[in-house]
Amino acid sequence: MNAAPATPTPLTIPDVKNFAAIVRQNVRKFGAKPVMRTRRQGQTLLAEPFTIDKGEVTPTMKLKRKAINQKFSQAIDAMYTE
């Protein structure tokens, strides 16, 4: 008899600040040196994913960079300020 496949447990993130710290730590650990002359000073985690309905991605899930740059310009600028 075949055993039933294990049900995956959902990922829970009880502390968003802790999650953000883990992401920053891994970006520092595994990230490559920036190619641009201006270095990014931090990361920004968005509460909602990019969606087709909000005009941030195409139906093939490609980023619409112009729309994202316009919508999140303040957050992007904040990552590059010194």
N, CA, C and O atoms as a MOPAC input file, in Angstrom:
PM7 MOZYME 1SCF
protein

 N      0.83600 1    -1.18400 1     0.00000 1
 C      0.00000 1     0.00000 1     0.00000 1
 C      0.87900 1     1.24400 1     0.00000 1
 O      1.94700 1     1.27400 1     0.61200 1
 N      0.41100 1     2.24900 1    -0.68900 1
 C      1.13100 1     3.51900 1    -0.71900 1
 C      0.66600 1     4.39300 1     0.42700 1
 O     -0.52900 1     4.51900 1     0.69300 1
 N      1.62800 1     4.98900 1     1.09700 1
 C      1.28600 1     5.90700 1     2.18500 1
 C      0.84700 1     7.23800 1     1.58600 1
 O      1.33300 1     7.65600 1     0.53500 1
 N     -0.06900 1     7.88400 1     2.26800 1
 C     -0.53100 1     9.19200 1     1.80600 1
 C      0.61400 1    10.19100 1     1.90700 1
 O      1.39500 1    10.13800 1     2.85700 1
 N      0.72600 1    11.10800 1     0.93600 1
 C      1.80200 1    12.09800 1     1.01400 1
 C      1.60500 1    12.99600 1     2.23000 1
 O      0.48300 1    13.30300 1     2.63200 1
 N      2.71700 1    13.39900 1     2.79100 1
 C      2.66000 1    14.27200 1     3.97000 1
 C      2.07800 1    15.62200 1     3.58100 1
 O      2.39500 1    16.16200 1     2.52200 1
 N      1.23500 1    16.15600 1     4.43500 1
 C      0.65700 1    17.46600 1     4.19800 1
 C      1.66600 1    18.51800 1     4.62300 1
 O      2.11000 1    18.51600 1     5.77100 1
 N      2.03600 1    19.41900 1     3.71500 1
 C      3.00300 1    20.44000 1     4.10900 1
 C      2.40600 1    21.37600 1     5.14500 1
 O      1.22000 1    21.70100 1     5.09300 1
 N      3.22300 1    21.79900 1     6.07200 1
 C      2.75300 1    22.73900 1     7.08100 1
 C      2.97600 1    24.14700 1     6.55900 1
 O      4.01300 1    24.42800 1     5.95900 1
 N      2.02300 1    25.02600 1     6.77700 1
 C      2.18200 1    26.39200 1     6.27700 1
 C      3.29000 1    27.11800 1     7.01600 1
 O      3.50200 1    26.90800 1     8.21000 1
 N      3.99300 1    27.97300 1     6.29000 1
 C      5.04400 1    28.78300 1     6.88100 1
 C      4.38600 1    29.87100 1     7.70700 1
 O      3.53400 1    30.60900 1     7.21300 1
 N      4.77500 1    29.96400 1     8.94000 1
 C      4.23100 1    31.01900 1     9.78400 1
 C      5.34000 1    31.99200 1    10.12800 1
 O      6.46700 1    31.59600 1    10.42500 1
 N      5.01000 1    33.24500 1    10.08300 1
 C      5.96600 1    34.29400 1    10.42500 1
 C      5.36900 1    35.06800 1    11.59600 1
 O      4.64600 1    36.04300 1    11.39100 1
 N      5.66800 1    34.63700 1    12.83000 1
 C      5.04100 1    35.26700 1    13.98400 1
 C      5.53600 1    36.68400 1    14.23400 1
 O      4.80100 1    37.50500 1    14.78300 1
 N      6.76900 1    36.98200 1    13.84200 1
 C      7.33400 1    38.28700 1    14.12800 1
 C      7.92000 1    38.86800 1    12.84800 1
 O      8.98500 1    38.44700 1    12.39800 1
 N      7.22600 1    39.82700 1    12.27100 1
 C      7.65800 1    40.40800 1    11.00800 1
 C      9.02600 1    41.05500 1    11.13900 1
 O      9.83600 1    40.96900 1    10.21600 1
 N      9.30200 1    41.70500 1    12.27000 1
 C     10.61600 1    42.33300 1    12.45200 1
 C     11.71100 1    41.28000 1    12.42400 1
 O     12.76300 1    41.50500 1    11.82700 1
 N     11.48800 1    40.14500 1    13.05200 1
 C     12.46500 1    39.06100 1    13.04000 1
 C     12.65000 1    38.54000 1    11.62000 1
 O     13.77700 1    38.26500 1    11.20700 1
 N     11.57900 1    38.40400 1    10.88000 1
 C     11.65700 1    37.93300 1     9.49900 1
 C     12.47900 1    38.90400 1     8.65500 1
 O     13.32800 1    38.48400 1     7.86900 1
 N     12.22600 1    40.20000 1     8.81800 1
 C     12.97400 1    41.20700 1     8.06200 1
 C     14.46300 1    41.13000 1     8.39800 1
 O     15.30300 1    41.27700 1     7.51000 1
 N     14.79600 1    40.90400 1     9.65500 1
 C     16.19700 1    40.78200 1    10.06100 1
 C     16.84800 1    39.56100 1     9.41300 1
 O     18.00400 1    39.62300 1     8.99300 1
 N     16.11700 1    38.46400 1     9.33000 1
 C     16.64400 1    37.25300 1     8.69600 1
 C     16.89500 1    37.50300 1     7.21600 1
 O     17.91800 1    37.08100 1     6.67800 1
 N     15.96700 1    38.18600 1     6.55800 1
 C     16.14000 1    38.49900 1     5.13800 1
 C     17.37600 1    39.37600 1     4.95200 1
 O     18.20300 1    39.10200 1     4.08200 1
 N     17.50800 1    40.42300 1     5.75900 1
 C     18.67800 1    41.31200 1     5.65100 1
 C     19.97300 1    40.54800 1     5.87500 1
 O     20.95100 1    40.75900 1     5.15800 1
 N     19.98900 1    39.66000 1     6.86500 1
 C     21.18300 1    38.87000 1     7.16700 1
 C     21.56700 1    37.99500 1     5.97500 1
 O     22.74500 1    37.91100 1     5.62800 1
 N     20.59500 1    37.34700 1     5.34800 1
 C     20.88600 1    36.48900 1     4.20600 1
 C     21.29100 1    37.28400 1     2.97400 1
 O     22.11600 1    36.82200 1     2.18600 1
 N     20.72300 1    38.46700 1     2.79600 1
 C     21.12900 1    39.30300 1     1.66800 1
 C     22.59200 1    39.69900 1     1.84500 1
 O     23.37000 1    39.66200 1     0.89200 1
 N     22.96400 1    40.08000 1     3.07200 1
 C     24.36800 1    40.43400 1     3.33400 1
 C     25.28300 1    39.23400 1     3.14900 1
 O     26.38300 1    39.36100 1     2.61200 1
 N     24.82400 1    38.06400 1     3.59600 1
 C     25.65400 1    36.86600 1     3.55500 1
 C     25.85700 1    36.35900 1     2.13600 1
 O     26.97400 1    35.99800 1     1.76500 1
 N     24.79300 1    36.32500 1     1.33500 1
 C     24.85600 1    35.70800 1     0.02100 1
 C     24.85500 1    36.69700 1    -1.13900 1
 O     25.11000 1    36.31200 1    -2.28000 1
 N     24.57100 1    37.96400 1    -0.86000 1
 C     24.47600 1    38.94700 1    -1.93000 1
 C     25.81700 1    39.26300 1    -2.55900 1
 O     26.85900 1    39.24500 1    -1.90400 1
 N     25.75900 1    39.54700 1    -3.82400 1
 C     26.96600 1    39.93600 1    -4.54700 1
 C     27.21500 1    41.42700 1    -4.33900 1
 O     26.34200 1    42.15900 1    -3.87500 1
 N     28.40100 1    41.85100 1    -4.68500 1
 C     28.71400 1    43.27600 1    -4.59400 1
 C     27.84600 1    44.02800 1    -5.59600 1
 O     27.63800 1    43.54900 1    -6.71100 1
 N     27.33900 1    45.19600 1    -5.21600 1
 C     26.48000 1    45.94700 1    -6.13000 1
 C     27.25700 1    46.44600 1    -7.34600 1
 O     28.41900 1    46.83800 1    -7.23400 1
 N     26.61600 1    46.42600 1    -8.48300 1
 C     27.23000 1    46.88500 1    -9.71700 1
 C     27.10000 1    48.39700 1    -9.83000 1
 O     27.95800 1    49.05700 1   -10.41700 1
 N     26.04400 1    48.93500 1    -9.27500 1
 C     25.79700 1    50.37100 1    -9.38100 1
 C     26.75400 1    51.14400 1    -8.48800 1
 O     27.29600 1    50.60200 1    -7.52500 1
 N     26.95500 1    52.40400 1    -8.81400 1
 C     27.82800 1    53.24700 1    -8.00400 1
 C     27.18000 1    53.60900 1    -6.67500 1
 O     27.86900 1    53.76700 1    -5.66800 1
 N     25.87400 1    53.73800 1    -6.67000 1
 C     25.15200 1    54.05600 1    -5.45100 1
 C     24.78600 1    52.76000 1    -4.75400 1
 O     24.17800 1    51.87400 1    -5.35400 1
 N     25.15300 1    52.65100 1    -3.49400 1
 C     24.84000 1    51.42300 1    -2.75700 1
 C     23.49500 1    51.53500 1    -2.07500 1
 O     23.13700 1    52.58100 1    -1.53300 1
 N     22.77900 1    50.47000 1    -2.11100 1
 C     21.49700 1    50.37200 1    -1.42900 1
 C     21.77500 1    50.32800 1     0.06600 1
 O     22.65800 1    49.59500 1     0.51000 1
 N     21.04000 1    51.09600 1     0.83600 1
 C     21.25700 1    51.17100 1     2.27000 1
 C     20.34900 1    50.25300 1     3.07600 1
 O     20.53500 1    50.12300 1     4.28600 1
 N     19.38600 1    49.62100 1     2.44800 1
 C     18.47700 1    48.75500 1     3.18200 1
 C     17.53900 1    48.03300 1     2.23400 1
 O     17.67100 1    48.12900 1     1.01400 1
 N     16.60500 1    47.32100 1     2.80100 1
 C     15.59700 1    46.61100 1     2.03400 1
 C     14.22500 1    47.07000 1     2.49900 1
 O     14.05300 1    47.56900 1     3.61100 1
 N     13.26800 1    46.88800 1     1.62600 1
 C     11.88800 1    47.20400 1     1.96800 1
 C     11.03800 1    45.97900 1     1.66900 1
 O     11.01300 1    45.49200 1     0.53900 1
 N     10.35200 1    45.49200 1     2.66900 1
 C      9.42800 1    44.36600 1     2.48100 1
 C      8.02400 1    44.93100 1     2.32500 1
 O      7.55500 1    45.69800 1     3.16600 1
 N      7.37200 1    44.55200 1     1.26100 1
 C      6.01900 1    45.03300 1     1.01200 1
 C      5.00300 1    44.09600 1     1.64900 1
 O      5.21100 1    42.88400 1     1.70800 1
 N      3.91700 1    44.66300 1     2.11800 1
 C      2.88800 1    43.85700 1     2.78000 1
 C      2.09800 1    43.01800 1     1.78100 1
 O      1.58700 1    41.95500 1     2.13200 1
 N      1.99600 1    43.48800 1     0.54400 1
 C      1.20800 1    42.79900 1    -0.47200 1
 C      2.10500 1    42.43300 1    -1.65200 1
 O      3.02400 1    43.18400 1    -1.98000 1
 N      1.85500 1    41.29700 1    -2.29200 1
 C      2.63300 1    40.93500 1    -3.48500 1
 C      2.21400 1    41.78600 1    -4.68900 1
 O      1.12000 1    42.35000 1    -4.70900 1
 N      3.08400 1    41.87200 1    -5.67700 1
 C      2.73100 1    42.54600 1    -6.92500 1
 C      1.65800 1    41.72100 1    -7.62100 1
 O      1.72100 1    40.49200 1    -7.62900 1
 N      0.66800 1    42.40300 1    -8.20800 1
 C     -0.41600 1    41.69000 1    -8.87500 1
 C     -0.72300 1    42.29400 1   -10.23900 1
 O     -0.36400 1    43.43600 1   -10.52800 1
 N     -1.39400 1    41.50500 1   -11.06500 1
 C     -1.85000 1    41.96900 1   -12.37200 1
 C     -2.92000 1    43.03900 1   -12.17000 1
 O     -2.92100 1    44.05600 1   -12.86400 1
 N     -3.82800 1    42.81200 1   -11.22500 1
 C     -4.94600 1    43.73000 1   -10.98300 1
 C     -4.47900 1    45.13300 1   -10.61700 1
 O     -5.11300 1    46.12000 1   -10.99100 1
 N     -3.36800 1    45.22300 1    -9.88500 1
 C     -2.84500 1    46.52600 1    -9.48000 1
 C     -1.89400 1    47.10100 1   -10.52600 1
 O     -1.34900 1    48.18800 1   -10.32900 1
 N     -1.68500 1    46.38900 1   -11.63700 1
 C     -0.87300 1    46.89400 1   -12.73200 1
 C      0.62600 1    46.81000 1   -12.50600 1
 O      1.38800 1    47.52300 1   -13.15900 1
 N      1.06100 1    45.95500 1   -11.59800 1
 C      2.48700 1    45.86500 1   -11.26500 1
 C      3.21200 1    44.75200 1   -12.00900 1
 O      4.43800 1    44.76300 1   -12.10800 1
 N      2.45500 1    43.79000 1   -12.53300 1
 C      3.03300 1    42.71100 1   -13.33100 1
 C      2.15000 1    42.45700 1   -14.54800 1
 O      0.96500 1    42.78900 1   -14.55600 1
 N      2.75400 1    41.86000 1   -15.57700 1
 C      2.02300 1    41.49900 1   -16.78600 1
 C      1.32600 1    40.15500 1   -16.56200 1
 O      1.58000 1    39.50000 1   -15.55200 1
 N      0.45600 1    39.73300 1   -17.47600 1
 C     -0.17900 1    38.41800 1   -17.33300 1
 C      0.83000 1    37.26100 1   -17.29200 1
 O      0.51600 1    36.18000 1   -16.79400 1
 N      2.03700 1    37.48900 1   -17.81600 1
 C      3.07600 1    36.44900 1   -17.74600 1
 C      3.98100 1    36.64700 1   -16.54300 1
 O      5.05500 1    36.05000 1   -16.46600 1
 N      3.55600 1    37.48200 1   -15.60500 1
 C      4.22700 1    37.72900 1   -14.32400 1
 C      5.58700 1    38.43500 1   -14.44900 1
 O      6.46200 1    38.27700 1   -13.59800 1
 N      5.74300 1    39.21200 1   -15.52400 1
 C      6.94000 1    40.04200 1   -15.65900 1
 C      6.66900 1    41.37000 1   -14.96500 1
 O      5.56300 1    41.90500 1   -15.04500 1
 N      7.68100 1    41.89800 1   -14.28400 1
 C      7.50800 1    43.16500 1   -13.58400 1
 C      7.31300 1    44.30900 1   -14.56000 1
 O      7.97900 1    44.38700 1   -15.59300 1
 N      6.38900 1    45.19600 1   -14.21700 1
 C      6.20900 1    46.43600 1   -14.96900 1
 C      7.01100 1    47.49200 1   -14.22200 1
 O      6.50200 1    48.17300 1   -13.33100 1
 N      8.26800 1    47.61100 1   -14.60500 1
 C      9.20500 1    48.45400 1   -13.86300 1
 C      8.76200 1    49.91100 1   -13.76500 1
 O      8.89100 1    50.52500 1   -12.70500 1
 N      8.24200 1    50.46900 1   -14.85400 1
 C      7.80700 1    51.86800 1   -14.83300 1
 C      6.69400 1    52.08000 1   -13.80500 1
 O      6.73600 1    53.03700 1   -13.03200 1
 N      5.71100 1    51.19900 1   -13.79700 1
 C      4.59500 1    51.30700 1   -12.84300 1
 C      5.08400 1    51.12800 1   -11.40700 1
 O      4.64800 1    51.84200 1   -10.50400 1
 N      5.99000 1    50.17300 1   -11.19900 1
 C      6.51500 1    49.92900 1    -9.85100 1
 C      7.35600 1    51.11400 1    -9.38500 1
 O      7.24300 1    51.55100 1    -8.24000 1
 N      8.20600 1    51.63600 1   -10.28500 1
 C      9.03000 1    52.79800 1    -9.92400 1
 C      8.17300 1    54.00200 1    -9.56500 1
 O      8.50300 1    54.73400 1    -8.63300 1
 N      7.07600 1    54.22000 1   -10.29000 1
 C      6.19700 1    55.33900 1    -9.99100 1
 C      5.45700 1    55.13000 1    -8.67100 1
 O      5.36700 1    56.04500 1    -7.85300 1
 N      4.93500 1    53.93900 1    -8.47100 1
 C      4.12000 1    53.65900 1    -7.28700 1
 C      4.94200 1    53.63100 1    -5.99800 1
 O      4.47400 1    54.07300 1    -4.94900 1
 N      6.16900 1    53.11000 1    -6.07900 1
 C      6.99100 1    52.94300 1    -4.88700 1
 C      8.22400 1    53.83900 1    -4.88800 1
 O      9.23900 1    53.49500 1    -4.28200 1
 N      8.14800 1    54.98600 1    -5.56200 1
 C      9.31600 1    55.85500 1    -5.70000 1
 C      9.87900 1    56.31500 1    -4.34900 1
 O     11.09700 1    56.38000 1    -4.18400 1
 N      9.02100 1    56.63100 1    -3.39200 1
 C      9.51400 1    57.07300 1    -2.08300 1
 C     10.25400 1    55.95600 1    -1.36600 1
 O     11.30600 1    56.20200 1    -0.77400 1
 N      9.73400 1    54.73600 1    -1.40200 1
 C     10.38500 1    53.60700 1    -0.74100 1
 C     11.70700 1    53.28500 1    -1.43100 1
 O     12.69300 1    52.97400 1    -0.76300 1
 N     11.73800 1    53.35600 1    -2.76700 1
 C     12.97400 1    53.08500 1    -3.49700 1
 C     14.01000 1    54.15400 1    -3.18600 1
 O     15.16900 1    53.83200 1    -2.92500 1
 N     13.61100 1    55.42100 1    -3.20900 1
 C     14.55300 1    56.50200 1    -2.89700 1
 C     15.10700 1    56.35800 1    -1.47900 1
 O     16.28400 1    56.62700 1    -1.24300 1
 N     14.26000 1    55.93400 1    -0.53600 1
 C     14.69900 1    55.77300 1     0.85000 1
 C     15.77800 1    54.69900 1     0.98700 1
 O     16.60700 1    54.77100 1     1.89500 1
 N     15.77600 1    53.71000 1     0.10100 1
 C     16.78900 1    52.65100 1     0.17800 1
 C     18.15600 1    53.12700 1    -0.30700 1
 O     19.17000 1    52.49000 1    -0.02000 1
 N     18.19400 1    54.25000 1    -1.04700 1
 C     19.45300 1    54.72800 1    -1.59900 1
 C     19.96300 1    56.00400 1    -0.94300 1
 O     20.99300 1    56.53700 1    -1.35700 1
 N     19.26900 1    56.50100 1     0.06300 1
 C     19.74200 1    57.69800 1     0.75300 1
 C     20.82200 1    57.32100 1     1.75400 1
 O     20.83300 1    56.22100 1     2.30700 1
 N     21.70800 1    58.24300 1     1.96300 1
 C     22.80600 1    57.95200 1     2.88900 1
 C     22.57600 1    58.59900 1     4.22400 1
 O     23.40000 1    58.46100 1     5.12700 1

